[in-house]
Amino acid sequence: MAKKIIKVGGGETAFPVTENKAMAKTFRILALISWVVAIGFEIGAIFVLRKPPINTTWLIIPIIGALIFAVIGSLLWKRANRLDPASEKDKVKFFIQNQLGLLITMIAFLPLILLIFTSKNLSKKQKGLVGSIAIIAFVIAGITGIDFNPPSQEKYAQETEQVKSLTDGVDHVYWTKWGKSYHLYQDCPYINTERTEEIFEGTVAQAKELKHITDLCDLCARRVKKERGLTDQ
């Protein structure tokens, strides 16, 4: 069955172009707004916590709200970083830009968790229930906020050059919606399967921006080396 090949538009450079930077700025603004709302929910929960008698439901609702908007903010921020990655040369800026979601999560949840377990206005049962929910929300938002494989300008350039070295200077790869690698051949058996309906094609940077793919298919790499008579250095 023939697969639908979708060509991804955009620039051919490994580094973000002006359009990408503008889009990244928009995503970052939306992320900041989401985080502000999450912290607003935290403040709301603290307000409820200080006004006895405390209705457990009205305390849980802002915690869930903080979780939702903290996660949304982190996902938007990560998307922005794919479009406009930081340089590894400035270690502090690189860390803060890529792990800001985790830092915001700590601000949004740790003070609240501390207040819940030290509050004199909550019963032991309420502390157990609400405290557990707050901790779970903190863990979920924290994991979402962490970037375990942060993008960088240097990685973009390195991975693009790896592909170019195997394809006579051509920055062109294929990937699928659910795949974790980009490929040099659209007929690679790893993506050309019965379950695959669409195959995307574009540059390495586009594969990273749209899906954060960072790995080159080993099978494709071996195939192109065999066809071109290349050997590992």
Secondary structure, DSSP 8 states (H G I E B T S, - for coil): ---EEEE--S--SSS--HHHHHHHHHHHHHHHHHHHHHHHHHHHHHHHHTSSS--HHHHHHHHHHHHHHHHHHHHHHHHHHHHS-B-TTSHHHHHHHHHHHHHHHHHHHHHHHHHHHH-SSS-HHHHHHHHHHHHHHHHHHHHHH--SS--BHHHHHHHHHHHHHHTTT---EEE-SS-SEEBS-TT-TTTSSTT--EEEEE-HHHHHHHH---EE-HHHHHHHHHHHT----
